Amino acid sequence: MSIAEAHARLTAPGAPFEIEEMVIRGIPTRVWKNAPPTLRDVFLNGQRFRERDFMVHEDERATYDSFGRATLTLAHRLLADGVKKGDRVAVIMRNLPEWPVCFWAGVLVGAIVTPLNAWWTGAELEYGLADSGTKIAFVDDERLDRIAEFLDKLPDLEAVYVTRLAGAPQHPKIRRLEDTIGTVNSWSGLAEPALPDVPLGPEDDATILYTSGTTGRPKGALGTHRNMTSNIGAGGIAGVRNFLRAGEPLPELDPTKTPQRCTLLVVPMFHATGLSATMAPTMNAGGKLVLMRRWDAEPAMALIEREKVTATGGVPTIAWQLIEHPARAKYDLSSLVAVTYGGAPSAPELVRKITEVFPGSQPGNGWGMTETTATFTSHLGRDYENRPDSAGPAAPVGEMQIRDPADGKTLLAPGAVGELWVKGPQVVKLYWNKPEATAETFQDGWLRTGDLARIDDEGFLFIIDRAKDMLIRGGENIYCVEVENVLYDHPDVMDAALVGIPHKTLGEEPGAVVHLRPGGSATEDELRQFVRARLAAFKVPVKVAFWPETLPRNANGKIVKTELRKIFAPADEPA
């Protein structure tokens, strides 16, 4: 059975993934008929499983019941603070149980929840808070240290709730989150307030997720409730269609009739992958999330064994480390049924290794962007094994086109390489406060991705390269111009370029090539520290090479990075 035939059966009237067409902002759009209308409905679906564990973090456990009590309590605190529908509420913290409480409390009062990158520097966080016009922020103690010096420079920011704060608040805007909801293990003793009476609809604004841009300034992708909830269907249909294609009966899809699924979540919740593709679908189906402070392969294997984790992944790094760790045989990892990832280049050999090392588990990957609210294509099991260099077919609500990059309009034939354009209910509305970038990227319902790709005759997507000047390091976007601009700020640097250095598990890492001014004496370590002081750690070049003259350029004056990449080629490869 072909992909098209499988999708047709699964999306027909009365089928579990039925599709209908709606006009959204003037654009005819295919949507999931039975998807939860809003994120509030996702929250309520989770509350069907009140006695189940929802989150596990070290020695802390929160059931769906206790999570719901904490979330509703905090939602009413936001209402008392004057938060109204459409106000921005930011969440800036590492993966803690408080993260989803803060997120869903904002959702339930109709706020536009704005998760900011917890790895950003203080100055980067100040930009995100100011650009979004955040009214209330939820942070952990580490992020408070980074933004403390900027609190008086953010007039829109009225209050900052801090979790796990050591010491007394040192600013009038700072409040302890625990004064409102208590600690995780005490949430079960909270009263259960009524659901806030705030009207919410599928096309209402729900989130702003920041993604870097070619200008070097992050852009806020404004997403709706439908954008978020569409991921639930997009992720779910990938596994189900494999049964049809293998000639097997469909599995039970009602989560109230199946064992609880458990995900070891090791990618950040502020990412579209962690939030849209993992946390929301997990809650909707009554699954369990196991959180780690930071990724570490052996403790992760111990958690997989202890919590009977059924799925993990996020980026290829994680899969590789689980496969290659010398202590793997010490742990029972037989509960794993899926090791999936995306967001970074991955070697086809990884697919073979997953099926070899974890025979009961299906490998999976996919393609998506912040602007597509995570999952747009997905690839799982045998389909992925047969096409390990593909990102899979689009979810049936989505459409893909390959267009000529020169004009952005001319459609290319199947198999031809061009620029990928996509359309569907996952695609966000616009860039917050960026009308020019919005007009350039979003056109008549279509999103110009900036990725060079091809689509085969069966609809499988193959990402070839990125038209935008960007690296992806272990799932983190690094826009070259942002790092290059910092290097140019150094008084000794005359010319600078950032290129990707291939890396087996991270996909690629940033490497810088610089030409110094006459008399300049900056060292590699000095330049790396210079960048580290101004940008998040994952953006710091792992290597800096020095070019004896002005960097090579083409006839249009653009630096020829293909030449510069040869500097970092392994010694056993031809330069």
C-alpha positions in Angstrom: 0.0 0.0 0.0 1.4 3.4 -1.0 1.7 6.4 1.3 -1.1 8.1 -0.5 -3.4 5.1 -0.2 -2.6 4.7 3.5 -3.3 8.4 4.1 -6.6 8.2 2.1 -7.9 5.4 4.3 -6.9 7.1 7.6 -8.3 10.5 6.7 -11.6 9.5 5.1 -14.9 10.5 6.6 -15.4 8.6 9.8 -11.7 7.5 9.9 -9.6 8.2 13.0 -7.6 11.0 11.3 -10.5 12.5 9.3 -9.6 15.7 7.4 -11.9 18.6 6.4 -11.2 21.8 4.6 -11.7 25.2 6.2 -10.9 28.8 5.2 -8.4 30.2 7.7 -7.5 33.9 7.3 -8.9 33.8 3.8 -6.9 30.7 2.8 -8.5 27.2 2.1 -6.7 24.9 4.5 -6.9 21.2 5.2 -7.3 20.5 9.0 -7.8 17.6 11.4 -11.5 17.4 12.0 -11.1 15.6 15.4 -8.1 17.5 16.8 -8.5 19.3 20.1 -9.8 22.8 19.2 -7.5 24.6 21.6 -4.7 24.0 24.0 -7.2 24.3 26.8 -8.8 21.1 25.4 -5.4 19.4 25.5 -5.2 20.3 29.2 -8.6 18.9 29.8 -7.9 15.8 27.9 -4.9 15.2 30.2 -7.1 15.7 33.2 -8.9 12.5 32.3 -5.9 10.6 33.7 -5.8 12.2 37.1 -4.1 9.4 39.0 -1.4 8.8 36.5 2.1 10.3 36.8 2.5 13.2 34.4 6.0 14.3 35.3 9.0 12.8 37.0 12.1 15.0 37.9 14.7 13.5 40.1 12.8 12.8 43.4 9.8 14.9 42.4 6.6 13.4 40.9 3.5 15.2 39.8 0.3 13.4 38.8 -2.1 14.8 36.3 -4.2 15.7 39.3 -1.5 17.6 41.2 -0.3 19.3 38.0 -3.8 20.4 37.2 -4.2 21.9 40.7 -1.0 23.8 40.5 -1.8 25.1 37.0 -5.3 26.3 37.9 -4.0 28.0 41.0 -1.4 29.8 39.0 -3.9 30.7 36.3 -6.0 32.5 38.9 -2.9 34.3 40.2 -2.4 35.6 36.7 -6.0 36.8 36.5 -5.5 38.6 39.8 -2.3 40.2 38.3 -4.4 41.7 35.6 -3.3 39.4 32.8 -5.8 39.6 29.9 -6.3 37.7 26.7 -3.5 38.5 24.3 -1.0 39.7 27.0 2.4 38.1 26.7 3.6 35.7 29.4 7.2 34.5 29.1 8.6 31.2 30.4 12.4 31.1 30.8 13.8 28.1 32.6 15.4 24.8 32.1 13.3 21.7 32.0 11.6 21.7 35.4 8.1 20.5 36.5 7.2 24.2 36.9 7.8 24.8 33.2 4.5 23.2 31.9 2.6 24.6 34.9 3.6 28.1 33.9 3.0 27.5 30.2 -0.5 26.0 30.7 -1.5 28.6 33.3 -0.8 31.3 30.7 -2.7 29.3 28.1 -5.8 29.0 30.3 -6.1 32.7 30.8 -5.8 33.4 27.1 -2.2 34.8 27.2 0.2 34.5 24.4 2.8 32.3 26.0 6.4 33.2 25.0 9.0 30.5 25.8 12.4 32.1 25.5 15.6 30.2 25.0 17.0 29.4 28.4 20.6 29.2 26.9 20.5 32.9 25.8 22.6 35.5 27.5 21.1 38.3 29.6 21.2 40.7 26.7 19.5 38.2 24.4 16.8 37.6 27.0 16.3 41.3 27.4 15.7 41.5 23.6 13.1 38.7 23.7 11.3 40.2 26.7 11.3 43.7 25.1 10.4 42.6 21.6 7.5 40.5 22.8 6.2 43.1 25.3 6.1 40.5 28.0 3.9 41.5 31.0 4.7 38.6 33.4 7.8 36.3 33.2 8.4 33.0 34.9 12.0 32.1 35.4 14.3 29.9 37.4 17.1 31.2 39.6 19.8 30.8 36.9 17.8 32.9 34.4 17.1 35.5 37.1 20.8 36.1 37.4 21.0 36.8 33.7 18.1 39.3 33.5 18.4 41.0 36.9 20.4 43.9 35.5 17.8 44.6 32.8 14.6 44.6 35.0 14.5 48.4 35.2 14.9 48.7 31.4 11.8 46.7 30.7 8.8 48.9 31.4 6.2 46.4 30.1 7.5 43.7 32.5 5.4 44.0 35.6 6.4 40.9 37.6 8.9 38.1 37.5 8.0 34.9 39.3 11.1 32.9 40.2 11.1 29.2 41.1 13.8 27.7 43.3 15.1 31.1 44.3 17.9 31.0 46.8 17.8 34.0 49.1 15.4 36.9 49.4 14.0 38.8 46.3 16.3 41.7 45.5 13.9 43.7 43.3 10.3 45.0 43.6 9.3 43.0 40.5 10.5 39.7 41.8 8.2 37.2 43.5 8.6 33.7 44.6 6.6 31.2 42.5 6.4 28.8 45.5 4.5 31.5 47.4 1.6 30.8 44.9 1.8 27.1 44.1 4.2 25.6 46.7 6.7 22.9 45.8 6.1 20.0 43.4 5.5 17.3 46.0 3.0 19.6 47.7 0.8 20.3 44.7 -1.6 17.5 45.5 -2.7 19.4 48.6 -3.7 22.6 46.7 -7.3 23.5 46.3 -8.7 23.1 42.8 -10.1 26.4 41.4 -12.6 26.5 38.6 -11.3 26.7 35.0 -10.9 30.4 34.0 -13.9 31.7 32.1 -11.9 33.0 29.0 -13.2 32.4 25.5 -10.7 30.6 23.4 -10.9 29.5 19.7 -8.6 27.6 17.3 -7.5 30.7 15.5 -6.7 32.7 18.7 -3.0 33.5 19.2 -1.3 31.1 21.6 2.5 31.2 21.5 5.5 33.2 20.3 8.5 31.0 19.7 11.7 32.8 18.7 13.8 31.6 15.9 17.0 33.3 14.6 17.0 35.1 11.3 19.4 36.1 8.6 19.5 39.6 10.0 21.0 38.2 13.2 18.0 39.3 15.3 15.7 36.5 16.5 12.2 36.6 15.1 9.1 35.7 17.1 6.9 33.2 15.3 3.3 33.9 16.3 1.4 30.6 16.5 -2.3 29.9 17.1 -4.0 27.2 19.1 -4.7 25.3 15.9 -1.0 25.4 15.0 -0.1 23.7 18.2 -2.9 21.1 18.3 -2.3 20.1 14.7 1.0 18.5 15.8 -1.0 15.9 17.6 -2.5 14.5 14.4 0.7 15.0 12.4 2.8 12.9 14.9 0.1 10.3 15.5 -0.6 9.3 11.9 3.1 8.4 11.1 3.1 5.3 13.3 -0.4 4.2 12.4 0.2 4.3 8.6 3.0 1.8 9.1 0.5 -0.8 10.2 -1.5 -0.3 7.0 1.6 -0.4 4.8 2.7 -3.6 6.4 -0.8 -5.2 6.0 -1.4 -5.3 9.7 -4.5 -4.3 11.7 -4.6 -0.9 13.1 -3.6 -0.6 16.8 -6.0 0.7 19.5 -5.9 4.5 19.4 -7.9 5.4 22.5 -5.3 6.2 25.2 -7.8 5.3 27.9 -7.6 1.7 26.7 -3.8 1.4 26.2 -0.8 1.3 28.6 0.7 4.6 29.4 3.5 5.8 27.1 6.5 7.3 28.7 8.9 9.8 27.1 12.4 10.7 28.4 12.4 14.4 27.4 15.9 15.6 27.0 15.4 18.4 24.5 14.4 21.8 25.9 10.7 22.6 26.3 11.3 26.0 24.8 12.0 24.3 21.5 9.1 23.5 19.1 10.3 19.8 19.3 10.0 19.7 23.1 6.8 21.8 23.4 4.7 21.1 20.3 5.9 17.7 19.2 6.4 16.2 22.7 4.8 17.8 25.6 1.4 18.7 24.1 0.8 15.2 22.5 2.0 13.5 25.6 -0.5 15.4 27.8 -3.3 14.9 25.3 -2.8 11.1 25.5 -2.2 10.9 29.3 1.5 10.0 28.8 4.4 10.5 31.2 7.4 12.8 30.9 10.7 12.1 32.5 12.9 15.1 32.8 16.6 15.4 33.2 18.6 18.4 34.4 21.1 17.9 31.6 21.7 15.1 29.1 24.0 12.4 30.4 23.9 9.0 28.7 24.4 6.6 31.6 21.9 8.4 34.0 19.5 8.5 31.1 19.8 4.7 30.7 19.1 4.3 34.4 16.0 6.4 34.0 14.8 4.4 31.0 15.1 1.2 33.0 13.5 2.7 36.2 10.6 4.5 34.5 10.0 2.0 31.7 10.6 4.7 29.1 9.0 3.9 25.8 10.4 6.8 23.7 13.3 9.2 23.7 15.4 11.1 21.3 15.2 14.7 20.0 18.5 15.0 18.1 20.8 12.4 16.6 23.4 13.1 19.4 21.2 11.3 21.9 20.7 8.2 19.8 24.4 7.9 19.0 25.4 8.1 22.7 22.8 5.5 23.7 24.1 3.2 21.0 27.8 3.6 21.7 28.0 3.9 25.5 30.2 1.2 27.0 27.8 0.8 29.9 24.7 0.1 27.8 24.6 -3.6 28.5 24.2 -2.9 32.3 20.7 -1.5 31.8 17.4 -3.0 30.6 16.4 -0.8 27.8 13.8 -3.2 26.3 10.9 -0.8 27.1 12.0 1.5 24.2 9.7 1.3 21.3 10.8 4.5 19.5 14.1 6.4 19.2 13.3 9.5 17.1 15.0 12.7 16.3 15.1 15.6 13.9 16.5 19.1 13.8 20.0 18.2 12.8 21.7 16.2 10.0 21.9 12.5 10.7 23.9 9.7 9.1 21.9 6.9 7.3 24.0 4.4 9.3 22.3 5.6 12.5 19.0 4.0 11.3 20.7 0.7 10.9 22.4 0.9 14.3 19.1 1.7 16.1 17.4 -1.3 14.6 20.4 -3.5 15.4 21.0 -2.3 19.0 17.3 -1.8 20.0 15.4 -4.5 18.0 12.1 -3.7 19.7 12.3 -0.1 18.8 11.5 1.8 15.7 13.8 4.5 14.4 12.2 7.8 13.4 13.0 11.2 12.2 11.2 14.2 10.6 11.5 17.7 9.4 10.0 20.8 10.7 10.8 24.4 11.7 9.7 26.7 14.4 7.5 28.3 11.8 5.8 24.9 11.2 5.2 24.4 14.9 7.6 21.4 14.8 6.4 18.3 12.9 5.7 18.7 9.2 7.1 15.5 7.8 7.7 12.3 9.7 9.4 9.1 9.0 9.2 5.9 11.1 10.0 2.3 11.1 10.4 0.4 7.8 9.8 3.5 5.7 12.7 5.1 7.4 14.9 2.0 7.1 14.2 1.9 3.3 14.9 5.7 2.9 17.3 6.6 5.6 18.4 9.8 3.9 14.8 11.1 3.7 12.8 13.2 6.2 9.6 11.3 5.2 6.3 12.4 3.7 4.2 15.3 4.9 1.3 14.8 7.2 -1.8 14.6 5.0 -3.0 18.1 6.1 0.2 19.6 4.8 1.3 20.5 1.3 4.8 20.8 -0.1 6.1 22.4 -3.3 9.6 22.6 -4.7 10.0 26.0 -6.4 12.8 27.7 -8.3 14.8 29.6 -5.7 15.5 32.4 -8.2 11.9 33.6 -8.4 10.1 31.7 -5.6 7.2 30.9 -7.9 8.1 28.5 -10.7 7.2 24.9 -9.7 9.8 22.3 -10.4 9.3 18.7 -11.5 9.3 15.8 -9.0 12.9 14.9 -8.2 14.3 18.3 -9.0 16.2 20.3 -6.4 14.8 23.7 -5.5 13.5 25.7 -2.5 11.0 24.0 -0.3 7.6 25.8 0.3 5.0 24.4 2.6 1.4 25.0 3.6 -0.8 23.6 6.3 -2.5 24.2 9.7 0.8 23.9 11.4 2.3 27.0 9.7 2.3 30.0 12.1 0.6 33.3 11.3 3.5 35.8 11.1 6.6 37.1 12.7 5.8 39.3 15.7 6.5 43.0 15.0 8.3 42.1 11.7 6.0 43.0 8.8 8.8 43.0 6.2 10.1 39.6 7.2 6.5 38.3 7.4 5.8 39.5 3.8 9.0 37.8 2.6 8.4 34.5 4.2 4.6 34.0 4.4 2.8 34.3 1.0 -0.8 33.3 0.3 -0.7 30.6 3.0 2.6 29.3 1.9 5.8 29.4 4.0 9.1 29.9 2.2 11.4 27.6 4.2 14.8 28.6 2.9 15.7 24.9 2.6 16.9 23.3 -0.6 15.2 20.0 -1.1 13.6 17.5 -3.5 10.5 15.4 -3.3 10.3 12.0 -4.9 7.4 10.4 -6.8 5.9 9.0 -3.6 6.0 12.3 -1.7 9.1 11.6 0.4 11.1 14.7 1.3 14.9 14.9 0.9 16.6 18.0 2.5 19.6 18.8 0.4 21.0 22.0 1.9 19.9 25.2 3.6 19.5 28.2 1.4 19.8 30.3 4.5 23.2 30.8 5.9 22.6 28.7 9.0 24.1 25.8 10.9 22.3 23.3 13.1 24.4 22.1 16.0 22.6 19.3 17.9 19.2 20.8 17.1 20.2 24.4 17.9 20.0 26.9 15.0 23.1 29.1 14.6 22.7 31.9 12.1 26.2 32.6 10.8 25.7 36.4 10.5 25.0 36.7 14.2 28.3 35.2 15.2 30.2 36.9 12.3 28.9 40.3 13.5 30.3 39.7 17.0 33.6 38.7 15.5 33.7 41.9 13.4 33.2 43.8 16.7 36.7 42.7 17.8 39.2 45.4 17.0 41.7 43.0 15.5 39.3 41.3 13.1 39.0 42.6 9.5 37.2 39.7 7.8 35.2 36.8 9.3 33.1 33.9 8.3 31.4 31.0 10.1 31.1 27.6 8.5 30.0 24.1 9.6 32.4 21.5 10.8 30.9 18.0 10.4 30.3 16.2 13.7 29.2 12.6 14.0 26.6 13.1 16.8 25.8 16.8 16.7 25.5 17.0 12.9 27.8 20.0 12.7 29.6 22.5 14.9 30.5 26.1 14.2 34.0 27.0 13.0 35.3 30.5 12.3 37.7 31.7 9.7 39.1 35.2 10.3 41.6 37.6 8.7 43.2 40.0 11.1 43.9 43.6 10.6 47.5 44.7 10.0 49.2 44.5 13.4 46.3 42.5 14.9 47.4 39.8 17.4 44.2 38.2 18.6 44.5 34.5 19.4 42.0 31.7 18.8 41.3 31.5 22.5 40.8 35.2 22.8 38.3 35.3 19.9 36.4 32.3 21.3 36.1 34.0 24.7 35.1 37.3 23.0 32.1 35.5 21.4 31.3 33.5 24.5 30.9 36.8 26.5 28.3 38.0 24.0 26.3 35.0 22.8 25.0 31.7 24.1 27.6 29.0 24.5 26.3 26.8 21.7 27.0 29.6 19.2 30.7 29.9 20.2 33.1 28.6 17.4 34.7 25.3 18.5 37.7 26.3 16.3 39.1 29.5 14.9 41.4 29.4 11.8 43.3 32.4 10.6 43.4 33.3 6.8 46.5 35.2 5.6 44.5 37.6 3.4 41.0 38.8 2.7 38.6 35.9 2.6 37.9 34.6 -0.9 34.8 36.1 -2.6 32.8 35.5 -5.7 32.0 38.1 -8.4 29.1 39.4 -6.3 31.4 40.0 -3.3 29.9 37.0 -1.3 32.4 35.0 0.7 33.0 31.6 -0.9 32.5 29.3 2.2 33.0 26.1 0.2 36.7 27.1 0.2 36.8 27.9 3.8 35.2 24.6 4.9 38.3 22.8 3.5 40.3 24.2 6.3 38.5 22.0 8.8 38.5 18.9 6.7 39.8 15.8 8.6 43.4 15.0 8.0 42.5 11.8 6.2 40.2 13.6 3.7 41.4 15.6 0.7 41.4 19.3 1.3 
